[in-house]
Amino acid sequence: MIMYDLMLNDLAHARIADLHRAARARQLARLARKPRPRDPYRTPVRIPRQRGQARQPTAHRPAPGRRRAVRLLSFLRMRRYAPR
């Protein structure tokens, strides 16, 4: 009976050691993982231009709604688009 209890005790301790080892491995893996970007779709920060700094090389693109309206109005042979 005593031997059986000792065997169960050893098994329990081995199981506990396994659980601790797995938890430690998980923790180390979490620490080694690259952090995910918090807010990947955040709008870029606008930095005001300094004196004498050239404009951005990208041209201003009109909004898609305005482009659609201009296309429609040019199809209807109207010259200009002035939103009310």
PyMOL Python script that loads the backbone (N, CA, C, O; Angstrom):
from pymol import cmd

cmd.read_pdbstr("""\
ATOM      1  N   MET A   1       0.833  -1.204   0.000  1.00  0.00           N
ATOM      2  CA  MET A   1       0.000   0.000   0.000  1.00  0.00           C
ATOM      3  C   MET A   1       0.871   1.259   0.000  1.00  0.00           C
ATOM      4  O   MET A   1       0.625   2.218  -0.732  1.00  0.00           O
ATOM      5  N   ILE A   2       1.900   1.213   0.855  1.00  0.00           N
ATOM      6  CA  ILE A   2       2.771   2.388   0.950  1.00  0.00           C
ATOM      7  C   ILE A   2       3.524   2.594  -0.372  1.00  0.00           C
ATOM      8  O   ILE A   2       3.705   3.726  -0.820  1.00  0.00           O
ATOM      9  N   MET A   3       3.961   1.482  -0.992  1.00  0.00           N
ATOM     10  CA  MET A   3       4.672   1.592  -2.265  1.00  0.00           C
ATOM     11  C   MET A   3       3.766   2.204  -3.340  1.00  0.00           C
ATOM     12  O   MET A   3       4.198   3.018  -4.155  1.00  0.00           O
ATOM     13  N   TYR A   4       2.489   1.782  -3.313  1.00  0.00           N
ATOM     14  CA  TYR A   4       1.525   2.297  -4.285  1.00  0.00           C
ATOM     15  C   TYR A   4       1.347   3.803  -4.096  1.00  0.00           C
ATOM     16  O   TYR A   4       1.312   4.558  -5.067  1.00  0.00           O
ATOM     17  N   ASP A   5       1.235   4.232  -2.832  1.00  0.00           N
ATOM     18  CA  ASP A   5       1.100   5.668  -2.543  1.00  0.00           C
ATOM     19  C   ASP A   5       2.334   6.444  -3.011  1.00  0.00           C
ATOM     20  O   ASP A   5       2.221   7.533  -3.573  1.00  0.00           O
ATOM     21  N   LEU A   6       3.523   5.857  -2.768  1.00  0.00           N
ATOM     22  CA  LEU A   6       4.752   6.529  -3.196  1.00  0.00           C
ATOM     23  C   LEU A   6       4.798   6.649  -4.725  1.00  0.00           C
ATOM     24  O   LEU A   6       5.239   7.660  -5.272  1.00  0.00           O
ATOM     25  N   MET A   7       4.327   5.582  -5.405  1.00  0.00           N
ATOM     26  CA  MET A   7       4.319   5.612  -6.861  1.00  0.00           C
ATOM     27  C   MET A   7       3.375   6.714  -7.366  1.00  0.00           C
ATOM     28  O   MET A   7       3.718   7.473  -8.272  1.00  0.00           O
ATOM     29  N   LEU A   8       2.172   6.787  -6.756  1.00  0.00           N
ATOM     30  CA  LEU A   8       1.221   7.832  -7.144  1.00  0.00           C
ATOM     31  C   LEU A   8       1.803   9.218  -6.875  1.00  0.00           C
ATOM     32  O   LEU A   8       1.635  10.143  -7.669  1.00  0.00           O
ATOM     33  N   ASN A   9       2.492   9.341  -5.738  1.00  0.00           N
ATOM     34  CA  ASN A   9       3.105  10.611  -5.377  1.00  0.00           C
ATOM     35  C   ASN A   9       4.146  11.017  -6.427  1.00  0.00           C
ATOM     36  O   ASN A   9       4.193  12.168  -6.860  1.00  0.00           O
ATOM     37  N   ASP A  10       4.985  10.042  -6.830  1.00  0.00           N
ATOM     38  CA  ASP A  10       5.994  10.330  -7.855  1.00  0.00           C
ATOM     39  C   ASP A  10       5.336  10.748  -9.169  1.00  0.00           C
ATOM     40  O   ASP A  10       5.779  11.689  -9.828  1.00  0.00           O
ATOM     41  N   LEU A  11       4.258  10.026  -9.543  1.00  0.00           N
ATOM     42  CA  LEU A  11       3.554  10.369 -10.778  1.00  0.00           C
ATOM     43  C   LEU A  11       2.980  11.785 -10.709  1.00  0.00           C
ATOM     44  O   LEU A  11       3.060  12.554 -11.667  1.00  0.00           O
ATOM     45  N   ALA A  12       2.398  12.108  -9.548  1.00  0.00           N
ATOM     46  CA  ALA A  12       1.815  13.443  -9.388  1.00  0.00           C
ATOM     47  C   ALA A  12       2.894  14.515  -9.500  1.00  0.00           C
ATOM     48  O   ALA A  12       2.699  15.545 -10.145  1.00  0.00           O
ATOM     49  N   HIS A  13       4.042  14.257  -8.859  1.00  0.00           N
ATOM     50  CA  HIS A  13       5.123  15.248  -8.923  1.00  0.00           C
ATOM     51  C   HIS A  13       5.674  15.378 -10.338  1.00  0.00           C
ATOM     52  O   HIS A  13       6.012  16.474 -10.784  1.00  0.00           O
ATOM     53  N   ALA A  14       5.760  14.246 -11.041  1.00  0.00           N
ATOM     54  CA  ALA A  14       6.236  14.301 -12.424  1.00  0.00           C
ATOM     55  C   ALA A  14       5.258  15.095 -13.287  1.00  0.00           C
ATOM     56  O   ALA A  14       5.664  15.882 -14.142  1.00  0.00           O
ATOM     57  N   ARG A  15       3.958  14.878 -13.049  1.00  0.00           N
ATOM     58  CA  ARG A  15       2.936  15.606 -13.814  1.00  0.00           C
ATOM     59  C   ARG A  15       3.018  17.107 -13.529  1.00  0.00           C
ATOM     60  O   ARG A  15       2.932  17.931 -14.439  1.00  0.00           O
ATOM     61  N   ILE A  16       3.185  17.441 -12.257  1.00  0.00           N
ATOM     62  CA  ILE A  16       3.291  18.861 -11.886  1.00  0.00           C
ATOM     63  C   ILE A  16       4.529  19.478 -12.533  1.00  0.00           C
ATOM     64  O   ILE A  16       4.482  20.604 -13.029  1.00  0.00           O
ATOM     65  N   ALA A  17       5.644  18.729 -12.527  1.00  0.00           N
ATOM     66  CA  ALA A  17       6.869  19.235 -13.156  1.00  0.00           C
ATOM     67  C   ALA A  17       6.649  19.433 -14.656  1.00  0.00           C
ATOM     68  O   ALA A  17       7.118  20.417 -15.228  1.00  0.00           O
ATOM     69  N   ASP A  18       5.931  18.496 -15.298  1.00  0.00           N
ATOM     70  CA  ASP A  18       5.620  18.639 -16.727  1.00  0.00           C
ATOM     71  C   ASP A  18       4.799  19.898 -16.985  1.00  0.00           C
ATOM     72  O   ASP A  18       5.072  20.648 -17.922  1.00  0.00           O
ATOM     73  N   LEU A  19       3.786  20.122 -16.139  1.00  0.00           N
ATOM     74  CA  LEU A  19       2.943  21.306 -16.313  1.00  0.00           C
ATOM     75  C   LEU A  19       3.764  22.586 -16.161  1.00  0.00           C
ATOM     76  O   LEU A  19       3.594  23.541 -16.919  1.00  0.00           O
ATOM     77  N   HIS A  20       4.663  22.590 -15.161  1.00  0.00           N
ATOM     78  CA  HIS A  20       5.507  23.770 -14.955  1.00  0.00           C
ATOM     79  C   HIS A  20       6.423  23.990 -16.152  1.00  0.00           C
ATOM     80  O   HIS A  20       6.628  25.123 -16.587  1.00  0.00           O
ATOM     81  N   ARG A  21       6.975  22.894 -16.685  1.00  0.00           N
ATOM     82  CA  ARG A  21       7.864  22.998 -17.835  1.00  0.00           C
ATOM     83  C   ARG A  21       7.114  23.544 -19.049  1.00  0.00           C
ATOM     84  O   ARG A  21       7.629  24.389 -19.781  1.00  0.00           O
ATOM     85  N   ALA A  22       5.883  23.049 -19.254  1.00  0.00           N
ATOM     86  CA  ALA A  22       5.086  23.523 -20.392  1.00  0.00           C
ATOM     87  C   ALA A  22       4.734  25.002 -20.230  1.00  0.00           C
ATOM     88  O   ALA A  22       4.784  25.772 -21.189  1.00  0.00           O
ATOM     89  N   ALA A  23       4.377  25.388 -18.998  1.00  0.00           N
ATOM     90  CA  ALA A  23       4.030  26.794 -18.757  1.00  0.00           C
ATOM     91  C   ALA A  23       5.239  27.691 -19.007  1.00  0.00           C
ATOM     92  O   ALA A  23       5.112  28.770 -19.585  1.00  0.00           O
ATOM     93  N   ARG A  24       6.418  27.232 -18.565  1.00  0.00           N
ATOM     94  CA  ARG A  24       7.635  28.021 -18.780  1.00  0.00           C
ATOM     95  C   ARG A  24       7.944  28.147 -20.277  1.00  0.00           C
ATOM     96  O   ARG A  24       8.337  29.213 -20.752  1.00  0.00           O
ATOM     97  N   ALA A  25       7.760  27.039 -21.014  1.00  0.00           N
ATOM     98  CA  ALA A  25       8.011  27.083 -22.455  1.00  0.00           C
ATOM     99  C   ALA A  25       7.040  28.038 -23.141  1.00  0.00           C
ATOM    100  O   ALA A  25       7.427  28.790 -24.036  1.00  0.00           O
ATOM    101  N   ARG A  26       5.766  28.004 -22.713  1.00  0.00           N
ATOM    102  CA  ARG A  26       4.782  28.933 -23.292  1.00  0.00           C
ATOM    103  C   ARG A  26       5.168  30.375 -23.010  1.00  0.00           C
ATOM    104  O   ARG A  26       5.071  31.238 -23.882  1.00  0.00           O
ATOM    105  N   GLN A  27       5.608  30.627 -21.778  1.00  0.00           N
ATOM    106  CA  GLN A  27       5.977  31.990 -21.401  1.00  0.00           C
ATOM    107  C   GLN A  27       7.179  32.475 -22.222  1.00  0.00           C
ATOM    108  O   GLN A  27       7.204  33.613 -22.690  1.00  0.00           O
ATOM    109  N   LEU A  28       8.176  31.591 -22.389  1.00  0.00           N
ATOM    110  CA  LEU A  28       9.349  31.973 -23.176  1.00  0.00           C
ATOM    111  C   LEU A  28       8.974  32.217 -24.635  1.00  0.00           C
ATOM    112  O   LEU A  28       9.494  33.134 -25.271  1.00  0.00           O
ATOM    113  N   ALA A  29       8.063  31.385 -25.165  1.00  0.00           N
ATOM    114  CA  ALA A  29       7.629  31.577 -26.550  1.00  0.00           C
ATOM    115  C   ALA A  29       6.895  32.902 -26.696  1.00  0.00           C
ATOM    116  O   ALA A  29       7.051  33.600 -27.698  1.00  0.00           O
ATOM    117  N   ARG A  30       6.089  33.246 -25.684  1.00  0.00           N
ATOM    118  CA  ARG A  30       5.356  34.514 -25.757  1.00  0.00           C
ATOM    119  C   ARG A  30       6.320  35.699 -25.704  1.00  0.00           C
ATOM    120  O   ARG A  30       6.124  36.702 -26.391  1.00  0.00           O
ATOM    121  N   LEU A  31       7.366  35.571 -24.876  1.00  0.00           N
ATOM    122  CA  LEU A  31       8.327  36.667 -24.771  1.00  0.00           C
ATOM    123  C   LEU A  31       9.165  36.798 -26.043  1.00  0.00           C
ATOM    124  O   LEU A  31       9.582  37.898 -26.408  1.00  0.00           O
ATOM    125  N   ALA A  32       9.409  35.671 -26.716  1.00  0.00           N
ATOM    126  CA  ALA A  32      10.254  35.707 -27.909  1.00  0.00           C
ATOM    127  C   ALA A  32       9.481  36.135 -29.144  1.00  0.00           C
ATOM    128  O   ALA A  32      10.079  36.496 -30.158  1.00  0.00           O
ATOM    129  N   ARG A  33       8.145  36.096 -29.068  1.00  0.00           N
ATOM    130  CA  ARG A  33       7.346  36.415 -30.253  1.00  0.00           C
ATOM    131  C   ARG A  33       7.442  37.901 -30.593  1.00  0.00           C
ATOM    132  O   ARG A  33       7.557  38.746 -29.704  1.00  0.00           O
ATOM    133  N   LYS A  34       7.393  38.209 -31.889  1.00  0.00           N
ATOM    134  CA  LYS A  34       7.424  39.615 -32.301  1.00  0.00           C
ATOM    135  C   LYS A  34       6.106  40.268 -31.919  1.00  0.00           C
ATOM    136  O   LYS A  34       5.055  39.666 -32.140  1.00  0.00           O
ATOM    137  N   PRO A  35       6.111  41.454 -31.364  1.00  0.00           N
ATOM    138  CA  PRO A  35       4.842  42.091 -31.002  1.00  0.00           C
ATOM    139  C   PRO A  35       4.041  42.459 -32.242  1.00  0.00           C
ATOM    140  O   PRO A  35       4.599  42.960 -33.218  1.00  0.00           O
ATOM    141  N   ARG A  36       2.749  42.216 -32.209  1.00  0.00           N
ATOM    142  CA  ARG A  36       1.886  42.576 -33.332  1.00  0.00           C
ATOM    143  C   ARG A  36       1.640  44.076 -33.297  1.00  0.00           C
ATOM    144  O   ARG A  36       1.547  44.663 -32.219  1.00  0.00           O
ATOM    145  N   PRO A  37       1.533  44.706 -34.471  1.00  0.00           N
ATOM    146  CA  PRO A  37       1.241  46.140 -34.456  1.00  0.00           C
ATOM    147  C   PRO A  37      -0.127  46.392 -33.830  1.00  0.00           C
ATOM    148  O   PRO A  37      -1.096  45.699 -34.140  1.00  0.00           O
ATOM    149  N   ARG A  38      -0.198  47.373 -32.961  1.00  0.00           N
ATOM    150  CA  ARG A  38      -1.437  47.601 -32.202  1.00  0.00           C
ATOM    151  C   ARG A  38      -2.571  48.042 -33.113  1.00  0.00           C
ATOM    152  O   ARG A  38      -3.682  47.516 -33.036  1.00  0.00           O
ATOM    153  N   ASP A  39      -2.282  49.017 -33.982  1.00  0.00           N
ATOM    154  CA  ASP A  39      -3.358  49.629 -34.762  1.00  0.00           C
ATOM    155  C   ASP A  39      -2.887  49.771 -36.204  1.00  0.00           C
ATOM    156  O   ASP A  39      -2.505  50.866 -36.616  1.00  0.00           O
ATOM    157  N   PRO A  40      -2.906  48.684 -36.983  1.00  0.00           N
ATOM    158  CA  PRO A  40      -2.285  48.763 -38.310  1.00  0.00           C
ATOM    159  C   PRO A  40      -3.023  49.666 -39.287  1.00  0.00           C
ATOM    160  O   PRO A  40      -2.439  50.089 -40.285  1.00  0.00           O
ATOM    161  N   TYR A  41      -4.290  49.973 -39.028  1.00  0.00           N
ATOM    162  CA  TYR A  41      -5.058  50.766 -39.989  1.00  0.00           C
ATOM    163  C   TYR A  41      -5.214  52.207 -39.537  1.00  0.00           C
ATOM    164  O   TYR A  41      -6.101  52.915 -40.013  1.00  0.00           O
ATOM    165  N   ARG A  42      -4.353  52.649 -38.617  1.00  0.00           N
ATOM    166  CA  ARG A  42      -4.429  54.031 -38.164  1.00  0.00           C
ATOM    167  C   ARG A  42      -4.011  54.960 -39.303  1.00  0.00           C
ATOM    168  O   ARG A  42      -3.105  54.639 -40.073  1.00  0.00           O
ATOM    169  N   THR A  43      -4.673  56.109 -39.404  1.00  0.00           N
ATOM    170  CA  THR A  43      -4.318  57.058 -40.462  1.00  0.00           C
ATOM    171  C   THR A  43      -2.929  57.627 -40.167  1.00  0.00           C
ATOM    172  O   THR A  43      -2.592  57.839 -39.002  1.00  0.00           O
ATOM    173  N   PRO A  44      -2.129  57.877 -41.184  1.00  0.00           N
ATOM    174  CA  PRO A  44      -0.785  58.387 -40.941  1.00  0.00           C
ATOM    175  C   PRO A  44      -0.828  59.795 -40.348  1.00  0.00           C
ATOM    176  O   PRO A  44      -1.728  60.586 -40.633  1.00  0.00           O
ATOM    177  N   VAL A  45       0.158  60.077 -39.527  1.00  0.00           N
ATOM    178  CA  VAL A  45       0.229  61.383 -38.867  1.00  0.00           C
ATOM    179  C   VAL A  45       0.670  62.421 -39.890  1.00  0.00           C
ATOM    180  O   VAL A  45       1.618  62.200 -40.644  1.00  0.00           O
ATOM    181  N   ARG A  46      -0.019  63.549 -39.910  1.00  0.00           N
ATOM    182  CA  ARG A  46       0.360  64.620 -40.840  1.00  0.00           C
ATOM    183  C   ARG A  46       1.422  65.490 -40.179  1.00  0.00           C
ATOM    184  O   ARG A  46       1.205  66.055 -39.107  1.00  0.00           O
ATOM    185  N   ILE A  47       2.562  65.586 -40.831  1.00  0.00           N
ATOM    186  CA  ILE A  47       3.647  66.409 -40.305  1.00  0.00           C
ATOM    187  C   ILE A  47       3.641  67.725 -41.079  1.00  0.00           C
ATOM    188  O   ILE A  47       3.780  67.711 -42.302  1.00  0.00           O
ATOM    189  N   PRO A  48       3.483  68.865 -40.396  1.00  0.00           N
ATOM    190  CA  PRO A  48       3.437  70.139 -41.116  1.00  0.00           C
ATOM    191  C   PRO A  48       4.772  70.412 -41.813  1.00  0.00           C
ATOM    192  O   PRO A  48       5.840  70.078 -41.300  1.00  0.00           O
ATOM    193  N   ARG A  49       4.684  71.033 -43.003  1.00  0.00           N
ATOM    194  CA  ARG A  49       5.904  71.308 -43.764  1.00  0.00           C
ATOM    195  C   ARG A  49       6.692  72.428 -43.105  1.00  0.00           C
ATOM    196  O   ARG A  49       6.121  73.355 -42.532  1.00  0.00           O
ATOM    197  N   GLN A  50       8.006  72.329 -43.195  1.00  0.00           N
ATOM    198  CA  GLN A  50       8.878  73.385 -42.690  1.00  0.00           C
ATOM    199  C   GLN A  50       9.028  74.458 -43.773  1.00  0.00           C
ATOM    200  O   GLN A  50       8.666  74.245 -44.930  1.00  0.00           O
ATOM    201  N   ARG A  51       9.570  75.618 -43.372  1.00  0.00           N
ATOM    202  CA  ARG A  51       9.768  76.690 -44.348  1.00  0.00           C
ATOM    203  C   ARG A  51      10.754  76.236 -45.418  1.00  0.00           C
ATOM    204  O   ARG A  51      11.818  75.700 -45.107  1.00  0.00           O
ATOM    205  N   GLY A  52      10.390  76.455 -46.681  1.00  0.00           N
ATOM    206  CA  GLY A  52      11.286  76.110 -47.774  1.00  0.00           C
ATOM    207  C   GLY A  52      11.266  74.646 -48.166  1.00  0.00           C
ATOM    208  O   GLY A  52      12.015  74.235 -49.052  1.00  0.00           O
ATOM    209  N   GLN A  53      10.440  73.866 -47.533  1.00  0.00           N
ATOM    210  CA  GLN A  53      10.395  72.439 -47.867  1.00  0.00           C
ATOM    211  C   GLN A  53       9.508  72.232 -49.090  1.00  0.00           C
ATOM    212  O   GLN A  53       8.442  72.839 -49.204  1.00  0.00           O
ATOM    213  N   ALA A  54       9.952  71.375 -50.000  1.00  0.00           N
ATOM    214  CA  ALA A  54       9.185  71.127 -51.223  1.00  0.00           C
ATOM    215  C   ALA A  54       7.908  70.359 -50.892  1.00  0.00           C
ATOM    216  O   ALA A  54       7.809  69.674 -49.874  1.00  0.00           O
ATOM    217  N   ARG A  55       6.933  70.501 -51.799  1.00  0.00           N
ATOM    218  CA  ARG A  55       5.677  69.785 -51.605  1.00  0.00           C
ATOM    219  C   ARG A  55       5.893  68.291 -51.777  1.00  0.00           C
ATOM    220  O   ARG A  55       6.914  67.864 -52.317  1.00  0.00           O
ATOM    221  N   GLN A  56       4.932  67.495 -51.320  1.00  0.00           N
ATOM    222  CA  GLN A  56       5.017  66.048 -51.501  1.00  0.00           C
ATOM    223  C   GLN A  56       4.992  65.723 -52.993  1.00  0.00           C
ATOM    224  O   GLN A  56       4.290  66.396 -53.748  1.00  0.00           O
ATOM    225  N   PRO A  57       5.740  64.707 -53.439  1.00  0.00           N
ATOM    226  CA  PRO A  57       5.756  64.395 -54.879  1.00  0.00           C
ATOM    227  C   PRO A  57       4.448  63.801 -55.383  1.00  0.00           C
ATOM    228  O   PRO A  57       4.201  63.796 -56.589  1.00  0.00           O
ATOM    229  N   THR A  58       3.609  63.301 -54.484  1.00  0.00           N
ATOM    230  CA  THR A  58       2.351  62.689 -54.931  1.00  0.00           C
ATOM    231  C   THR A  58       1.319  63.775 -55.167  1.00  0.00           C
ATOM    232  O   THR A  58       1.160  64.681 -54.349  1.00  0.00           O
ATOM    233  N   ALA A  59       0.627  63.682 -56.276  1.00  0.00           N
ATOM    234  CA  ALA A  59      -0.405  64.666 -56.597  1.00  0.00           C
ATOM    235  C   ALA A  59      -1.645  64.393 -55.761  1.00  0.00           C
ATOM    236  O   ALA A  59      -1.862  63.270 -55.304  1.00  0.00           O
ATOM    237  N   HIS A  60      -2.458  65.424 -55.562  1.00  0.00           N
ATOM    238  CA  HIS A  60      -3.707  65.270 -54.809  1.00  0.00           C
ATOM    239  C   HIS A  60      -4.698  64.498 -55.655  1.00  0.00           C
ATOM    240  O   HIS A  60      -5.006  64.902 -56.777  1.00  0.00           O
ATOM    241  N   ARG A  61      -5.203  63.385 -55.128  1.00  0.00           N
ATOM    242  CA  ARG A  61      -6.205  62.601 -55.859  1.00  0.00           C
ATOM    243  C   ARG A  61      -7.580  62.997 -55.352  1.00  0.00           C
ATOM    244  O   ARG A  61      -7.819  62.956 -54.145  1.00  0.00           O
ATOM    245  N   PRO A  62      -8.498  63.381 -56.244  1.00  0.00           N
ATOM    246  CA  PRO A  62      -9.840  63.729 -55.772  1.00  0.00           C
ATOM    247  C   PRO A  62     -10.558  62.503 -55.217  1.00  0.00           C
ATOM    248  O   PRO A  62     -10.232  61.364 -55.551  1.00  0.00           O
ATOM    249  N   ALA A  63     -11.525  62.763 -54.376  1.00  0.00           N
ATOM    250  CA  ALA A  63     -12.270  61.667 -53.755  1.00  0.00           C
ATOM    251  C   ALA A  63     -13.044  60.897 -54.823  1.00  0.00           C
ATOM    252  O   ALA A  63     -13.427  61.473 -55.841  1.00  0.00           O
ATOM    253  N   PRO A  64     -13.284  59.579 -54.601  1.00  0.00           N
ATOM    254  CA  PRO A  64     -13.962  58.788 -55.633  1.00  0.00           C
ATOM    255  C   PRO A  64     -15.362  59.295 -55.954  1.00  0.00           C
ATOM    256  O   PRO A  64     -15.804  59.203 -57.099  1.00  0.00           O
ATOM    257  N   GLY A  65     -16.066  59.831 -54.957  1.00  0.00           N
ATOM    258  CA  GLY A  65     -17.404  60.361 -55.216  1.00  0.00           C
ATOM    259  C   GLY A  65     -17.365  61.535 -56.177  1.00  0.00           C
ATOM    260  O   GLY A  65     -18.187  61.629 -57.089  1.00  0.00           O
ATOM    261  N   ARG A  66     -16.417  62.420 -55.972  1.00  0.00           N
ATOM    262  CA  ARG A  66     -16.279  63.583 -56.859  1.00  0.00           C
ATOM    263  C   ARG A  66     -15.875  63.147 -58.261  1.00  0.00           C
ATOM    264  O   ARG A  66     -16.394  63.668 -59.248  1.00  0.00           O
ATOM    265  N   ARG A  67     -14.945  62.187 -58.352  1.00  0.00           N
ATOM    266  CA  ARG A  67     -14.551  61.678 -59.678  1.00  0.00           C
ATOM    267  C   ARG A  67     -15.749  61.115 -60.416  1.00  0.00           C
ATOM    268  O   ARG A  67     -15.935  61.364 -61.607  1.00  0.00           O
ATOM    269  N   ARG A  68     -16.570  60.344 -59.689  1.00  0.00           N
ATOM    270  CA  ARG A  68     -17.751  59.740 -60.310  1.00  0.00           C
ATOM    271  C   ARG A  68     -18.707  60.826 -60.790  1.00  0.00           C
ATOM    272  O   ARG A  68     -19.259  60.741 -61.887  1.00  0.00           O
ATOM    273  N   ALA A  69     -18.899  61.863 -59.942  1.00  0.00           N
ATOM    274  CA  ALA A  69     -19.814  62.944 -60.305  1.00  0.00           C
ATOM    275  C   ALA A  69     -19.292  63.695 -61.530  1.00  0.00           C
ATOM    276  O   ALA A  69     -20.065  64.036 -62.425  1.00  0.00           O
ATOM    277  N   VAL A  70     -17.988  63.951 -61.571  1.00  0.00           N
ATOM    278  CA  VAL A  70     -17.412  64.668 -62.712  1.00  0.00           C
ATOM    279  C   VAL A  70     -17.578  63.845 -63.975  1.00  0.00           C
ATOM    280  O   VAL A  70     -17.914  64.382 -65.030  1.00  0.00           O
ATOM    281  N   ARG A  71     -17.340  62.531 -63.872  1.00  0.00           N
ATOM    282  CA  ARG A  71     -17.496  61.668 -65.042  1.00  0.00           C
ATOM    283  C   ARG A  71     -18.941  61.683 -65.538  1.00  0.00           C
ATOM    284  O   ARG A  71     -19.202  61.759 -66.739  1.00  0.00           O
ATOM    285  N   LEU A  72     -19.877  61.609 -64.581  1.00  0.00           N
ATOM    286  CA  LEU A  72     -21.294  61.602 -64.950  1.00  0.00           C
ATOM    287  C   LEU A  72     -21.671  62.927 -65.617  1.00  0.00           C
ATOM    288  O   LEU A  72     -22.358  62.938 -66.638  1.00  0.00           O
ATOM    289  N   LEU A  73     -21.219  64.043 -65.036  1.00  0.00           N
ATOM    290  CA  LEU A  73     -21.582  65.344 -65.591  1.00  0.00           C
ATOM    291  C   LEU A  73     -20.935  65.572 -66.950  1.00  0.00           C
ATOM    292  O   LEU A  73     -21.531  66.196 -67.829  1.00  0.00           O
ATOM    293  N   SER A  74     -19.711  65.065 -67.124  1.00  0.00           N
ATOM    294  CA  SER A  74     -19.099  65.223 -68.446  1.00  0.00           C
ATOM    295  C   SER A  74     -19.831  64.352 -69.462  1.00  0.00           C
ATOM    296  O   SER A  74     -19.913  64.701 -70.640  1.00  0.00           O
ATOM    297  N   PHE A  75     -20.361  63.223 -69.009  1.00  0.00           N
ATOM    298  CA  PHE A  75     -21.172  62.396 -69.898  1.00  0.00           C
ATOM    299  C   PHE A  75     -22.447  63.139 -70.289  1.00  0.00           C
ATOM    300  O   PHE A  75     -22.923  63.007 -71.416  1.00  0.00           O
ATOM    301  N   LEU A  76     -23.002  63.921 -69.357  1.00  0.00           N
ATOM    302  CA  LEU A  76     -24.205  64.703 -69.637  1.00  0.00           C
ATOM    303  C   LEU A  76     -23.869  66.027 -70.334  1.00  0.00           C
ATOM    304  O   LEU A  76     -24.750  66.872 -70.495  1.00  0.00           O
ATOM    305  N   ARG A  77     -22.622  66.220 -70.745  1.00  0.00           N
ATOM    306  CA  ARG A  77     -22.133  67.405 -71.456  1.00  0.00           C
ATOM    307  C   ARG A  77     -22.266  68.683 -70.627  1.00  0.00           C
ATOM    308  O   ARG A  77     -22.547  69.752 -71.167  1.00  0.00           O
ATOM    309  N   MET A  78     -22.061  68.564 -69.306  1.00  0.00           N
ATOM    310  CA  MET A  78     -22.016  69.770 -68.470  1.00  0.00           C
ATOM    311  C   MET A  78     -20.550  70.070 -68.209  1.00  0.00           C
ATOM    312  O   MET A  78     -19.742  69.165 -68.000  1.00  0.00           O
ATOM    313  N   ARG A  79     -20.220  71.354 -68.225  1.00  0.00           N
ATOM    314  CA  ARG A  79     -18.818  71.729 -68.174  1.00  0.00           C
ATOM    315  C   ARG A  79     -18.182  71.536 -66.793  1.00  0.00           C
ATOM    316  O   ARG A  79     -17.152  70.872 -66.682  1.00  0.00           O
ATOM    317  N   ARG A  80     -18.771  72.099 -65.751  1.00  0.00           N
ATOM    318  CA  ARG A  80     -18.085  72.099 -64.460  1.00  0.00           C
ATOM    319  C   ARG A  80     -18.923  71.438 -63.389  1.00  0.00           C
ATOM    320  O   ARG A  80     -20.139  71.290 -63.502  1.00  0.00           O
ATOM    321  N   TYR A  81     -18.223  71.054 -62.361  1.00  0.00           N
ATOM    322  CA  TYR A  81     -18.893  70.425 -61.222  1.00  0.00           C
ATOM    323  C   TYR A  81     -18.655  71.310 -60.020  1.00  0.00           C
ATOM    324  O   TYR A  81     -17.518  71.465 -59.575  1.00  0.00           O
ATOM    325  N   ALA A  82     -19.727  71.897 -59.487  1.00  0.00           N
ATOM    326  CA  ALA A  82     -19.603  72.714 -58.284  1.00  0.00           C
ATOM    327  C   ALA A  82     -20.553  72.139 -57.244  1.00  0.00           C
ATOM    328  O   ALA A  82     -21.767  72.294 -57.384  1.00  0.00           O
ATOM    329  N   PRO A  83     -20.050  71.487 -56.213  1.00  0.00           N
ATOM    330  CA  PRO A  83     -20.964  70.920 -55.212  1.00  0.00           C
ATOM    331  C   PRO A  83     -21.706  72.018 -54.478  1.00  0.00           C
ATOM    332  O   PRO A  83     -21.129  73.058 -54.162  1.00  0.00           O
ATOM    333  N   ARG A  84     -22.960  71.796 -54.211  1.00  0.00           N
ATOM    334  CA  ARG A  84     -23.774  72.804 -53.523  1.00  0.00           C
ATOM    335  C   ARG A  84     -23.443  72.829 -52.047  1.00  0.00           C
ATOM    336  O   ARG A  84     -24.024  73.613 -51.297  1.00  0.00           O
TER     337      ARG A  84
END
""", "prot")
cmd.dss("prot")
cmd.show_as("cartoon", "prot")
cmd.util.cbc("prot")
cmd.orient("prot")
